[in-house]
Amino acid sequence: MREKIYFILSMLIFGAVGVFAKYIDLAASEIALFMSLIGSLFLFIICIGTKQNISWQTMKKNAPILLLSSIALSGNWIFLFQSYKETTIANAALSYYFAPVLVIVLSPIVLKEKLSLKKAICVGTALLGLLLIVQSGGNEGAGHHLLGIVYGLIAAAFYAILTLTNKFIRSMNGLESTLSQLLLSSVWLIPYVLMTEGFELFRISGNSMVLILILGVLHTGVGFYLFFSGMRGLEGQSIAVLSYIDPVASLLISAFVIGERMTFVQMLGAVLLLGSTFISEASRNKKSV
């Protein structure tokens, strides 16, 4: 029961990330850099506090995969945060949640998994749902909403790469691999931010500093720790079902906290997108149990 509570809490934390990212007065790459730095520091403290040894030898063996996944993580955050800035939290969350569909499409190529007829139908349904969301978003907010949805889809593509590359990591627990990827993400992001934004630390407003600290500690640190702690004690099907708390939480926060509105067409698209990925994930995990 404790593991389930941990996992549910992590999903609620992930679902609320858009509220903080949307109102931080920094470039998306700067937010990603701060999250990597704060998150890796927090998880390093967790490792020391829980007396978990980090195997540098194992990290060395997984170096090529960790390098690729850290690049994917950096791209994922940059485009996701930019998506939150360009469109509504609901549009960003829904376009971002197209990632499981991309994983299904890429799995036969990367992981040599078969694409069943049921999965193919789910992919088609998810595409229809995405099309409804894109059409509605584009009509409501001219170019900005559509651009935000495109950024969300690019973030989803990076997340799909991150998911697939993580399947090739060997002999590392979730905490070790996450810490490694966050540290490497910081290494990539520091020169990128310096070249694109100049990174003037003292121009950050007090409000943005508070929000970035909350985002770094709560979302990256606490969120990932609860996620991996909870995941260890849950079956695959439970993880698949409970993962949908994340996008649903984003939609509810978008509607009731921020006051953003969704049209009927968007809601229909959300049901098709989330419903199809849910059916595909649940059936896949049922076979593996």
ZANUZA-342722 format. One record per residue (C-alpha): x, y, z. Coordinates in pm, 1 decimal, padded with zeros to 6 digits. Layout:
+----------+----------+----------+
|       px |       py |       pz |
+----------+----------+----------+
|        X |        Y |        Z |
...
+----------+----------+----------+
//
This chain:
+----------+----------+----------+
|       px |       py |       pz |
+----------+----------+----------+
|  00000.0 |  00000.0 |  00000.0 |
|  00287.7 |  00236.4 |  00083.0 |
|  00440.6 |  00185.5 | -00263.0 |
|  00107.0 |  00267.3 | -00426.7 |
|  00077.4 |  00591.1 | -00224.7 |
|  00434.0 |  00686.5 | -00321.9 |
|  00359.9 |  00627.6 | -00690.5 |
|  00029.4 |  00819.5 | -00680.9 |
|  00201.8 |  01113.8 | -00509.1 |
|  00474.6 |  01114.5 | -00775.5 |
|  00209.8 |  01125.3 | -01051.0 |
|  00034.1 |  01419.0 | -00882.6 |
|  00367.5 |  01602.0 | -00853.7 |
|  00448.5 |  01537.8 | -01222.0 |
|  00099.4 |  01650.7 | -01319.9 |
|  00150.3 |  01987.0 | -01146.2 |
|  00481.6 |  02073.1 | -01316.6 |
|  00312.3 |  02291.9 | -01578.8 |
|  00176.2 |  02531.7 | -01315.7 |
|  00529.1 |  02617.1 | -01202.8 |
|  00706.9 |  02605.2 | -01540.7 |
|  00449.7 |  02827.0 | -01712.0 |
|  00506.7 |  03120.3 | -01476.8 |
|  00885.5 |  03109.7 | -01435.8 |
|  01035.2 |  03413.6 | -01607.7 |
|  01325.5 |  03223.4 | -01763.6 |
|  01397.8 |  03056.9 | -02097.6 |
|  01297.7 |  02690.3 | -02122.9 |
|  01664.9 |  02583.0 | -02144.9 |
|  01747.9 |  02775.0 | -01825.4 |
|  01461.0 |  02607.2 | -01638.5 |
|  01585.4 |  02268.0 | -01763.0 |
|  01939.3 |  02347.0 | -01643.5 |
|  01825.9 |  02452.9 | -01296.7 |
|  01608.6 |  02141.1 | -01267.5 |
|  01900.1 |  01916.2 | -01363.3 |
|  02135.8 |  02083.4 | -01115.4 |
|  01891.0 |  02102.3 | -00823.8 |
|  01746.7 |  01756.1 | -00893.1 |
|  02086.7 |  01585.5 | -00915.8 |
|  02203.8 |  01755.5 | -00595.3 |
|  01886.0 |  01649.6 | -00413.8 |
|  01914.1 |  01287.3 | -00532.9 |
|  02284.0 |  01279.4 | -00440.4 |
|  02186.5 |  01383.7 | -00086.0 |
|  01919.2 |  01108.0 | -00088.4 |
|  02185.3 |  00853.3 | -00188.4 |
|  02407.6 |  00964.0 |  00101.1 |
|  02116.7 |  00975.3 |  00347.3 |
|  01992.8 |  00626.8 |  00254.0 |
|  02352.3 |  00493.5 |  00230.4 |
|  02312.1 |  00378.7 | -00128.4 |
|  02643.8 |  00317.9 | -00297.3 |
|  02687.4 |  00457.1 | -00648.3 |
|  02883.2 |  00218.8 | -00870.0 |
|  03100.2 |  00438.3 | -01090.6 |
|  03222.3 |  00124.4 | -01269.4 |
|  02866.0 |  00036.4 | -01369.4 |
|  02807.9 |  00393.9 | -01483.7 |
|  03120.5 |  00364.5 | -01700.3 |
|  02987.5 |  00046.1 | -01863.6 |
|  02657.2 |  00218.6 | -01942.4 |
|  02824.1 |  00545.3 | -02052.4 |
|  02711.6 |  00546.4 | -02421.6 |
|  02346.2 |  00482.0 | -02329.9 |
|  02356.6 |  00730.7 | -02041.1 |
|  02502.2 |  00997.8 | -02271.7 |
|  02225.2 |  00944.5 | -02528.7 |
|  01948.9 |  00934.3 | -02267.7 |
|  02077.8 |  01252.3 | -02099.2 |
|  02063.6 |  01436.1 | -02433.3 |
|  01706.6 |  01308.0 | -02476.4 |
|  01621.1 |  01424.4 | -02122.7 |
|  01760.1 |  01772.9 | -02194.1 |
|  01563.6 |  01803.6 | -02518.4 |
|  01252.7 |  01666.6 | -02352.1 |
|  01254.6 |  01933.7 | -02080.2 |
|  01345.5 |  02224.7 | -02309.5 |
|  01058.7 |  02158.5 | -02550.6 |
|  00809.3 |  02065.3 | -02277.0 |
|  00868.7 |  02388.8 | -02084.5 |
|  00849.6 |  02588.9 | -02407.4 |
|  00520.7 |  02415.3 | -02482.8 |
|  00379.3 |  02526.3 | -02146.1 |
|  00479.3 |  02885.1 | -02228.5 |
|  00318.2 |  02884.7 | -02574.2 |
| -00013.5 |  02710.0 | -02506.9 |
| -00244.6 |  02594.7 | -02227.7 |
| -00135.8 |  02338.9 | -01969.7 |
| -00400.4 |  02099.1 | -02107.6 |
| -00275.7 |  02126.6 | -02468.1 |
|  00087.6 |  02085.3 | -02360.5 |
|  00010.2 |  01785.6 | -02135.6 |
| -00202.3 |  01608.4 | -02397.2 |
|  00042.2 |  01658.7 | -02685.1 |
|  00326.2 |  01548.1 | -02455.1 |
|  00132.4 |  01235.8 | -02361.1 |
|  00155.0 |  01124.1 | -02723.3 |
|  00494.2 |  00980.1 | -02617.2 |
|  00355.5 |  00629.4 | -02534.9 |
|  00216.9 |  00612.2 | -02890.1 |
|  00560.6 |  00696.1 | -03031.3 |
|  00713.6 |  00423.8 | -02810.5 |
|  00463.0 |  00171.8 | -02953.3 |
|  00549.3 |  00276.8 | -03310.8 |
|  00927.6 |  00266.6 | -03252.1 |
|  00934.2 | -00055.9 | -03043.9 |
|  00925.2 | -00291.8 | -03346.4 |
|  01231.7 | -00113.6 | -03487.9 |
|  01433.4 | -00054.5 | -03169.3 |
|  01324.5 | -00338.9 | -02939.2 |
|  01214.5 | -00587.8 | -03209.6 |
|  00865.7 | -00611.7 | -03057.0 |
|  00568.3 | -00706.0 | -03274.1 |
|  00305.3 | -00444.3 | -03356.2 |
| -00027.4 | -00621.9 | -03308.5 |
| -00353.2 | -00524.0 | -03477.7 |
| -00487.4 | -00401.8 | -03141.9 |
| -00187.3 | -00174.0 | -03092.9 |
| -00216.0 | -00046.6 | -03450.2 |
| -00582.1 |  00044.9 | -03388.3 |
| -00482.1 |  00220.7 | -03063.9 |
| -00217.1 |  00420.8 | -03252.1 |
| -00473.3 |  00523.3 | -03515.2 |
| -00723.9 |  00625.8 | -03246.7 |
| -00458.4 |  00826.1 | -03061.9 |
| -00366.0 |  01004.8 | -03386.8 |
| -00732.6 |  01094.7 | -03440.3 |
| -00749.1 |  01229.1 | -03083.0 |
| -00434.2 |  01434.3 | -03138.8 |
| -00576.1 |  01572.3 | -03463.4 |
| -00888.6 |  01693.2 | -03278.1 |
| -00674.3 |  01859.2 | -03010.2 |
| -00450.0 |  02027.6 | -03269.3 |
| -00746.5 |  02156.3 | -03472.8 |
| -00920.5 |  02297.1 | -03166.4 |
| -00600.7 |  02444.3 | -03023.6 |
| -00510.7 |  02610.6 | -03351.1 |
| -00853.5 |  02770.2 | -03385.8 |
| -00859.0 |  02910.3 | -03032.9 |
| -00525.1 |  03082.8 | -03008.1 |
| -00397.0 |  03152.0 | -03358.3 |
| -00037.3 |  03040.0 | -03407.3 |
|  00070.3 |  03025.1 | -03043.8 |
| -00145.7 |  02730.0 | -02937.4 |
| -00049.8 |  02529.1 | -03246.0 |
|  00319.2 |  02610.1 | -03191.7 |
|  00287.2 |  02501.3 | -02827.7 |
|  00132.2 |  02170.5 | -02933.9 |
|  00416.6 |  02115.6 | -03183.8 |
|  00669.2 |  02179.3 | -02904.3 |
|  00478.6 |  01930.0 | -02688.4 |
|  00503.3 |  01668.1 | -02963.6 |
|  00878.4 |  01727.7 | -03002.3 |
|  00910.0 |  01686.0 | -02623.3 |
|  00711.8 |  01360.8 | -02658.1 |
|  00955.8 |  01239.8 | -02925.0 |
|  01251.1 |  01308.8 | -02692.8 |
|  01067.3 |  01132.1 | -02408.3 |
|  01007.2 |  00828.8 | -02632.2 |
|  01381.8 |  00816.8 | -02707.6 |
|  01451.7 |  00851.2 | -02334.1 |
|  01214.2 |  00562.5 | -02254.7 |
|  01361.4 |  00332.9 | -02519.3 |
|  01726.0 |  00406.6 | -02434.4 |
|  01660.9 |  00342.5 | -02064.5 |
|  01560.1 | -00013.9 | -02154.0 |
|  01922.7 | -00077.0 | -02253.8 |
|  02069.8 |  00035.2 | -01918.2 |
|  02209.2 | -00264.7 | -01728.6 |
|  02287.4 | -00329.2 | -01359.5 |
|  02174.7 |  00015.1 | -01238.9 |
|  01878.1 |  00089.6 | -01014.1 |
|  01634.4 |  00371.5 | -01087.7 |
|  01797.0 |  00616.3 | -00847.6 |
|  02146.8 |  00558.5 | -00990.7 |
|  02039.0 |  00592.9 | -01353.5 |
|  01829.7 |  00904.2 | -01285.1 |
|  02112.7 |  01072.9 | -01093.0 |
|  02356.0 |  00989.6 | -01373.5 |
|  02124.7 |  01125.0 | -01643.3 |
|  02055.3 |  01446.2 | -01448.8 |
|  02427.5 |  01509.6 | -01395.8 |
|  02504.3 |  01450.1 | -01763.5 |
|  02206.3 |  01664.2 | -01862.9 |
|  02362.7 |  01949.9 | -01664.7 |
|  02690.2 |  01898.3 | -01853.3 |
|  02510.6 |  01937.4 | -02189.0 |
|  02287.8 |  02224.3 | -02080.5 |
|  02553.1 |  02453.2 | -01926.8 |
|  02733.6 |  02529.0 | -02259.3 |
|  02400.4 |  02533.8 | -02448.4 |
|  02252.3 |  02794.1 | -02212.2 |
|  02573.4 |  02999.6 | -02218.0 |
|  02565.3 |  03010.5 | -02598.5 |
|  02192.3 |  03080.4 | -02638.0 |
|  02088.6 |  03281.2 | -02331.5 |
|  02409.1 |  03415.5 | -02176.2 |
|  02292.7 |  03280.2 | -01840.1 |
|  02293.9 |  03590.5 | -01623.1 |
|  02210.1 |  03439.8 | -01285.6 |
|  02142.9 |  03768.3 | -01107.1 |
|  01865.8 |  03872.8 | -01344.7 |
|  01633.9 |  03603.3 | -01204.3 |
|  01343.6 |  03755.3 | -01013.3 |
|  01265.3 |  03648.3 | -00657.7 |
|  00938.7 |  03482.3 | -00762.8 |
|  01107.6 |  03283.7 | -01039.3 |
|  01380.3 |  03171.2 | -00798.1 |
|  01120.1 |  03038.5 | -00552.7 |
|  00932.3 |  02858.2 | -00832.0 |
|  01249.8 |  02705.2 | -00978.1 |
|  01353.3 |  02579.5 | -00632.8 |
|  01010.4 |  02421.6 | -00581.4 |
|  01024.1 |  02269.4 | -00930.0 |
|  01379.3 |  02137.4 | -00885.3 |
|  01330.8 |  01990.7 | -00537.8 |
|  00966.8 |  01881.2 | -00559.7 |
|  00935.3 |  01768.3 | -00920.8 |
|  01285.5 |  01642.0 | -00997.1 |
|  01405.1 |  01537.3 | -00652.4 |
|  01104.9 |  01425.6 | -00447.0 |
|  00898.2 |  01328.9 | -00753.7 |
|  01158.7 |  01093.8 | -00900.4 |
|  01243.3 |  00946.5 | -00559.1 |
|  00875.9 |  00866.0 | -00489.6 |
|  00836.0 |  00739.8 | -00847.2 |
|  01117.5 |  00485.1 | -00824.3 |
|  01040.3 |  00390.8 | -00461.5 |
|  00677.8 |  00321.7 | -00549.3 |
|  00750.2 |  00147.6 | -00880.2 |
|  00961.5 | -00121.2 | -00711.8 |
|  00660.9 | -00260.6 | -00522.4 |
|  00399.5 | -00242.8 | -00801.4 |
|  00308.5 | -00475.9 | -01086.1 |
|  00337.5 | -00356.2 | -01443.6 |
| -00037.5 | -00327.5 | -01493.5 |
| -00077.6 | -00115.7 | -01178.7 |
|  00197.8 |  00117.6 | -01300.5 |
|  00027.0 |  00151.7 | -01641.3 |
| -00309.4 |  00237.3 | -01483.1 |
| -00176.0 |  00473.7 | -01215.2 |
|  00042.7 |  00658.9 | -01469.7 |
| -00272.9 |  00818.2 | -01607.7 |
| -00306.9 |  01020.6 | -01288.6 |
| -00032.9 |  01246.6 | -01435.2 |
| -00218.4 |  01379.0 | -01745.4 |
| -00556.0 |  01377.2 | -01568.0 |
| -00407.0 |  01585.4 | -01284.5 |
| -00269.3 |  01828.8 | -01545.7 |
| -00613.9 |  01864.5 | -01703.6 |
| -00786.8 |  01918.7 | -01367.5 |
| -00526.8 |  02175.7 | -01255.4 |
| -00557.3 |  02348.6 | -01591.9 |
| -00936.2 |  02373.8 | -01557.2 |
| -00995.8 |  02435.2 | -01186.1 |
| -00677.7 |  02607.2 | -01063.1 |
| -00559.4 |  02807.7 | -01364.7 |
| -00907.1 |  02853.2 | -01513.0 |
| -00816.6 |  02738.5 | -01864.4 |
| -01106.6 |  02612.6 | -02074.7 |
| -01126.6 |  02306.9 | -02298.2 |
| -01370.3 |  02286.0 | -02587.7 |
| -01588.1 |  01978.4 | -02644.0 |
| -01369.0 |  01880.9 | -02942.3 |
| -01056.2 |  01900.4 | -02724.3 |
| -01220.3 |  01688.0 | -02453.8 |
| -01319.2 |  01429.3 | -02715.0 |
| -00962.4 |  01430.9 | -02847.2 |
| -00828.8 |  01388.8 | -02491.7 |
| -01056.1 |  01087.1 | -02431.8 |
| -00945.9 |  00924.3 | -02760.0 |
| -00575.1 |  00992.2 | -02698.8 |
| -00560.4 |  00890.9 | -02332.9 |
| -00810.7 |  00605.9 | -02373.1 |
| -00624.2 |  00442.8 | -02662.0 |
| -00284.8 |  00463.0 | -02490.2 |
| -00440.2 |  00330.8 | -02167.9 |
| -00584.8 |  00024.4 | -02347.0 |
| -00254.6 | -00041.2 | -02524.1 |
| -00043.1 | -00005.2 | -02207.0 |
| -00281.8 | -00211.8 | -01992.0 |
| -00295.8 | -00498.2 | -02243.5 |
|  00082.6 | -00496.8 | -02287.0 |
|  00144.7 | -00513.3 | -01912.4 |
| -00121.3 | -00784.6 | -01869.1 |
|  00080.2 | -01010.8 | -02099.4 |
|  00402.8 | -00944.7 | -01909.4 |
|  00256.5 | -01021.5 | -01563.2 |
+----------+----------+----------+
//
